[in-house]
Amino acid sequence: MVVKVYGPLYASPKRVMVCLIEKQIEFETVHVDLFTGENHTPEFLKLQPFGSLPVIQDGDYTLFESRAIIRYYAEKYKTQGTDLLGKTIEEQGLVQQWLEVEAHNFHPPVNNLVIQIMFSPKFGITRDEKVIEESEGKLAKVLDVYEDRLSKSKYLAGDFFSLADLSHLPFTDYLVGPCGKGYMMKERKHVSAWWDDISSRPSWKKCLEYGYPF
Protein backbone atom coordinates (compact mmCIF):
# COMPACT_ATOMS: atom_id res chain seq x y z
CA MET A 1 0.00 0.00 0.00
CA VAL A 2 1.44 3.38 -1.02
CA VAL A 3 1.64 6.02 1.71
CA LYS A 4 -0.38 9.19 1.08
CA VAL A 5 1.11 12.48 2.26
CA TYR A 6 -1.19 15.49 2.38
CA GLY A 7 0.06 19.00 1.54
CA PRO A 8 3.41 18.48 -0.26
CA LEU A 9 3.97 22.19 -1.01
CA TYR A 10 4.35 23.11 2.65
CA ALA A 11 7.25 22.76 5.06
CA SER A 12 5.96 20.30 7.66
CA PRO A 13 4.79 17.74 5.08
CA LYS A 14 8.23 18.01 3.47
CA ARG A 15 9.70 16.91 6.81
CA VAL A 16 7.75 13.68 6.35
CA MET A 17 8.54 13.35 2.65
CA VAL A 18 12.30 13.67 3.10
CA CYS A 19 12.14 10.97 5.77
CA LEU A 20 10.19 8.65 3.48
CA ILE A 21 12.71 9.19 0.70
CA GLU A 22 15.63 8.47 3.04
CA LYS A 23 13.85 5.30 4.17
CA GLN A 24 13.08 4.27 0.56
CA ILE A 25 9.33 4.20 1.22
CA GLU A 26 7.05 4.75 -1.77
CA PHE A 27 4.52 7.54 -1.35
CA GLU A 28 2.09 9.73 -3.26
CA THR A 29 0.96 13.25 -2.44
CA VAL A 30 -2.45 14.87 -2.05
CA HIS A 31 -2.68 18.62 -2.62
CA VAL A 32 -4.23 20.70 0.16
CA ASP A 33 -4.62 24.47 -0.34
CA LEU A 34 -4.35 26.24 3.02
CA PHE A 35 -5.10 29.60 1.41
CA THR A 36 -8.57 28.53 0.32
CA GLY A 37 -9.31 26.67 3.55
CA GLU A 38 -9.23 23.13 2.20
CA ASN A 39 -7.72 22.09 5.53
CA HIS A 40 -10.97 23.03 7.28
CA THR A 41 -13.38 21.05 5.13
CA PRO A 42 -15.36 18.31 6.90
CA GLU A 43 -13.51 15.67 4.85
CA PHE A 44 -10.09 16.89 5.91
CA LEU A 45 -11.09 17.40 9.55
CA LYS A 46 -11.98 13.72 9.72
CA LEU A 47 -8.29 13.03 9.10
CA GLN A 48 -6.83 15.88 11.13
CA PRO A 49 -9.30 17.40 13.63
CA PHE A 50 -7.11 20.49 14.16
CA GLY A 51 -6.94 21.33 10.45
CA SER A 52 -3.16 21.24 10.28
CA LEU A 53 -0.63 19.63 7.96
CA PRO A 54 0.72 17.04 7.47
CA VAL A 55 -1.41 13.94 7.59
CA ILE A 56 -0.45 10.54 6.25
CA GLN A 57 -2.61 7.60 5.34
CA ASP A 58 -0.92 4.22 5.22
CA GLY A 59 -3.61 1.72 4.32
CA ASP A 60 -6.19 2.04 7.08
CA TYR A 61 -3.70 3.74 9.42
CA THR A 62 -3.85 7.54 9.72
CA LEU A 63 -1.27 9.65 11.56
CA PHE A 64 -0.69 13.39 11.94
CA GLU A 65 2.02 15.61 13.48
CA SER A 66 5.19 15.55 11.38
CA ARG A 67 7.67 14.59 14.10
CA ALA A 68 5.44 11.73 15.25
CA ILE A 69 5.25 10.53 11.66
CA ILE A 70 8.99 10.58 11.05
CA ARG A 71 9.65 8.76 14.33
CA TYR A 72 7.10 6.15 13.33
CA TYR A 73 8.63 5.44 9.92
CA ALA A 74 12.22 5.60 11.15
CA GLU A 75 11.39 2.91 13.70
CA LYS A 76 9.07 0.79 11.55
CA TYR A 77 11.62 0.60 8.73
CA LYS A 78 14.78 0.87 10.84
CA THR A 79 16.75 -1.61 8.72
CA GLN A 80 15.60 -0.13 5.40
CA GLY A 81 17.28 2.85 3.76
CA THR A 82 19.16 5.33 5.94
CA ASP A 83 19.27 4.53 9.65
CA LEU A 84 17.94 7.77 11.13
CA LEU A 85 17.76 6.69 14.77
CA GLY A 86 21.29 5.67 15.71
CA LYS A 87 22.77 2.24 16.41
CA THR A 88 23.25 2.30 20.17
CA ILE A 89 20.80 3.31 22.87
CA GLU A 90 23.09 6.26 23.66
CA GLU A 91 23.04 7.43 20.05
CA GLN A 92 19.28 7.06 19.99
CA GLY A 93 19.02 9.15 23.13
CA LEU A 94 21.00 11.96 21.52
CA VAL A 95 18.86 11.80 18.37
CA GLN A 96 15.73 12.21 20.46
CA GLN A 97 17.32 14.97 22.53
CA TRP A 98 18.23 17.09 19.51
CA LEU A 99 14.91 16.36 17.84
CA GLU A 100 13.30 17.87 20.95
CA VAL A 101 15.67 20.84 20.75
CA GLU A 102 14.58 21.41 17.15
CA ALA A 103 10.92 21.31 18.14
CA HIS A 104 11.11 23.49 21.26
CA ASN A 105 14.10 25.80 20.81
CA PHE A 106 14.83 26.14 17.09
CA HIS A 107 11.38 25.91 15.54
CA PRO A 108 9.44 28.57 17.50
CA PRO A 109 11.58 31.58 16.50
CA VAL A 110 12.03 30.30 12.94
CA ASN A 111 8.29 29.75 12.62
CA ASN A 112 7.66 33.31 13.82
CA LEU A 113 10.01 34.63 11.15
CA VAL A 114 8.32 32.52 8.48
CA ILE A 115 4.86 33.72 9.49
CA GLN A 116 5.86 37.37 9.66
CA ILE A 117 8.06 37.55 6.56
CA MET A 118 6.59 34.94 4.22
CA PHE A 119 2.95 34.47 5.09
CA SER A 120 1.70 37.77 6.56
CA PRO A 121 1.84 39.61 3.19
CA LYS A 122 -0.14 36.81 1.54
CA PHE A 123 -2.95 37.32 4.04
CA GLY A 124 -2.82 41.12 3.87
CA ILE A 125 -1.42 41.40 7.39
CA THR A 126 1.25 43.97 8.26
CA ARG A 127 4.36 42.24 9.51
CA ASP A 128 5.37 42.90 13.09
CA GLU A 129 8.94 44.19 13.09
CA LYS A 130 9.23 43.75 16.87
CA VAL A 131 8.34 40.05 16.60
CA ILE A 132 10.88 39.67 13.79
CA GLU A 133 13.63 41.34 15.82
CA GLU A 134 12.88 39.34 18.95
CA SER A 135 12.65 36.05 17.05
CA GLU A 136 15.94 36.68 15.28
CA GLY A 137 17.58 37.36 18.64
CA LYS A 138 16.22 34.12 20.11
CA LEU A 139 17.27 32.14 17.06
CA ALA A 140 20.79 33.60 17.20
CA LYS A 141 21.21 32.23 20.72
CA VAL A 142 20.02 28.79 19.61
CA LEU A 143 22.40 28.81 16.65
CA ASP A 144 25.27 29.71 18.98
CA VAL A 145 24.54 26.50 20.89
CA TYR A 146 24.46 24.62 17.58
CA GLU A 147 27.79 26.14 16.57
CA ASP A 148 29.39 24.80 19.73
CA ARG A 149 27.83 21.38 19.30
CA LEU A 150 28.76 21.12 15.62
CA SER A 151 32.36 22.05 16.39
CA LYS A 152 32.55 18.68 18.17
CA SER A 153 30.56 16.42 15.82
CA LYS A 154 29.62 16.46 12.15
CA TYR A 155 25.90 16.19 12.88
CA LEU A 156 23.79 17.09 15.89
CA ALA A 157 23.57 13.62 17.44
CA GLY A 158 27.08 12.53 16.45
CA ASP A 159 28.92 11.67 13.27
CA PHE A 160 25.84 10.26 11.53
CA PHE A 161 22.89 11.93 9.80
CA SER A 162 19.69 11.40 11.77
CA LEU A 163 16.13 12.58 12.35
CA ALA A 164 17.61 15.37 14.44
CA ASP A 165 19.25 16.89 11.37
CA LEU A 166 16.51 15.95 8.93
CA SER A 167 13.83 17.70 10.97
CA HIS A 168 15.57 21.06 10.45
CA LEU A 169 15.47 20.92 6.65
CA PRO A 170 12.08 22.42 5.68
CA PHE A 171 11.95 25.47 7.90
CA THR A 172 15.66 26.26 7.58
CA ASP A 173 15.11 26.19 3.83
CA TYR A 174 12.45 28.90 4.33
CA LEU A 175 14.82 30.79 6.63
CA VAL A 176 17.75 30.96 4.22
CA GLY A 177 15.58 31.34 1.11
CA PRO A 178 12.31 33.31 1.15
CA CYS A 179 12.97 34.84 4.59
CA GLY A 180 16.39 36.15 3.51
CA LYS A 181 18.10 35.16 6.77
CA GLY A 182 20.78 32.91 5.32
CA TYR A 183 23.49 35.06 6.88
CA MET A 184 22.50 33.67 10.26
CA MET A 185 23.79 30.29 9.11
CA LYS A 186 26.73 31.56 7.06
CA GLU A 187 28.25 33.64 9.86
CA ARG A 188 28.67 30.50 11.97
CA LYS A 189 31.36 28.28 10.45
CA HIS A 190 30.21 24.89 11.70
CA VAL A 191 26.50 25.61 11.36
CA SER A 192 27.12 26.74 7.78
CA ALA A 193 29.04 23.56 6.92
CA TRP A 194 26.31 21.44 8.51
CA TRP A 195 23.56 23.21 6.57
CA ASP A 196 25.46 22.91 3.29
CA ASP A 197 25.85 19.19 3.97
CA ILE A 198 22.28 18.29 4.92
CA SER A 199 20.61 20.56 2.36
CA SER A 200 22.61 18.96 -0.45
CA ARG A 201 21.31 15.47 0.23
CA PRO A 202 19.52 13.97 -2.80
CA SER A 203 16.45 13.28 -0.66
CA TRP A 204 16.01 16.97 0.12
CA LYS A 205 16.65 18.04 -3.46
CA LYS A 206 13.89 15.64 -4.48
CA CYS A 207 11.51 17.26 -2.00
CA LEU A 208 12.24 20.71 -3.41
CA GLU A 209 10.99 19.54 -6.80
CA TYR A 210 7.46 19.64 -5.37
CA GLY A 211 7.75 23.43 -5.12
CA TYR A 212 6.52 26.03 -2.63
CA PRO A 213 3.02 27.21 -1.70
CA PHE A 214 3.57 30.48 -3.58
N, C-alpha and C positions, 0 to 999 in steps of 0.2 A: 504494500500500500504506500503510495507516494504521500509525503508530508505536505500539507498545505500551510503556507505562511501568508498571513494577511498583512497588507500595507507595505509592500517592498520599497516604496519610494522614501520612507521615513527612517530615521536613525535607529530607533529601538528594534524594529523588525530586522534591520541590517545586522544588528548584534547577533540575532538568531541565525540569519542566513550565512554569515561568515563562519559560524560554528558548524553548521550543517555541511558546508563545503569542506572545512578542515577534516570533518569526520567522514567525508565521502558518503553522505546520506542524500539520496535523491529527493528533491522537493519541487513544488510548483507554487506560484504566487497568485494571490487574489488581491486585486486593486481595491483600496478603500480610500475615498476622498474625504479627508478631515475638513476641508474648507467648505464642503457642501453638506456636512453633517451626516455622512453615510455611517459614521461610527456610533450614531445615536438612533439608528433605525431599530425597530423591534427585532428584526432578524439578527442584526449584529449583537444587540444586547443580550440575546440568548446565549451567545458565545462568550461575551465579555461584559458582565453586568455594569462595569464602570465606564464603558465606552472608550477604552484606551487601546492602543496598539503596543505590542503585537499579540496575536492569537495564533496558535497552531492547532491543526486537526491532523491527527495521526490515526487513521481508521476511525474507531469510535471513541478515541481518547482526545480530549480537548484540554489545552493548557494555555494559560496566559501569564504575563510578567516575564520579561525577556531574560532576566538572570536566572529565574527558576527554570526556564526552558533550556538554557544552555547547560546548566548543571545536570538536568535530566538527560540530555543527549550525550554529554561528555561521559556520564556514568554508564548509561545503557549500552553505549558503543565504545567502551573504554579501549578495547583491543583493536578497534577499526580506525584507520586514518591516523591523524595526529593525536598523541596522548596529551590532553589538555589539563589533566588533573595532577600529574606528578606520580612518581613511582613509589616513593616511600610515604609513610604516614606523616612524616615531618614535612616533606615537600607538599603534600596535599593540604596540610595545615596552613602553610605559607600562601598557597594559591587561594584558599578561602579567605585568609586574612586580607590579602591585597584586593581581592574581589569586593570585600566589604569596604575597604578604603575607597575604591572607585565609586561605589554606590553612595557612600555617606559623606565623603570628604571632597572628592574630585567632581562628581556629577552635579551637585547642587549649584555651585557657582558657574560652572560651564553651561548648565541648563538655563540659568538666569540670563547669561550673555546671549545664548541662542534665541531665547524668547524676545529679549529686548531689541537685538540687532537684526535678526532674521525675520521673525514672525510678526512682531508688532506692526511694521509698515503694511504687511499684507492684510491685517485686520483693521487698518485705519487708526491704530492707536499710537499716540506719541511715545517714543521711547523715553525711559526714565534714566537720565544720565547719572543720577546718584546711585541707582541700583547697578548700573554698568561699572561705575568706579569702585563701588564696594565689592562687587563680585570679582572684578579683576584683582583686587587686593587680596581677597581670600584665596583665589586660585593661585596667585603668585606664591603664597606661603605653602600651599600643598605641593606645588612644583619644586619648591626648594627641598622639601622632604624627599621627593622623587629623585632629585638630582643627587642627593646624598646616597640614597639606596642604590641607584643605578651606577654609581661610581664603584660599587662593590660587587655587582652582579650584572650580567648582560640583560636579564629580564627581571621583572618585579619579584617573582617568587624564587629566582635562582638563575641558573644558566640554561633554562629551557623555556620555550614559548608556552604559555598556558592561558586558561580562561581569564586570569588576572590582567594579562596584556590585551587579549582579544576584546574584552569588554570595553576598553577605552577607544576602540577604533571609530565607531560612528560619530560620537559627539566631538571627539578631537578633530575629526575630519571637518566638521562644521566650524570648529574653533579656528583652525588654521586657514580654512577656505573662505566661505561666505562671511564669517564674522571678522575676518581680517586681523586675527590675533596670533598669527603664526610666530611672531617675534617672541612671544612668551615661551615657546618651545626652543627656538633657535638660540636664544641668549643663554641657555643652559646646555652645556656641552654634552653631558651624558643623556639628558632628556631628549635632546635633538637627535642624537645617534639612535636612541631607542625608537623614537617616532619614525625616523627614516627607515629603520629595519622593519617594524611591524606593519607600517603602511605600504610597504613594497611587496608584501606577501601576495602571491597569486590569488589566494582566496579573497582578499580584500579588493583587489583590482577587479575581480569578477563581480563582486557586490556593487561596485561603482557603476558598472554597465547598466544597472537598473535605473540610474538617474536619481534626480532630486525632486522634491515636491513642487518646486517652482524654479 
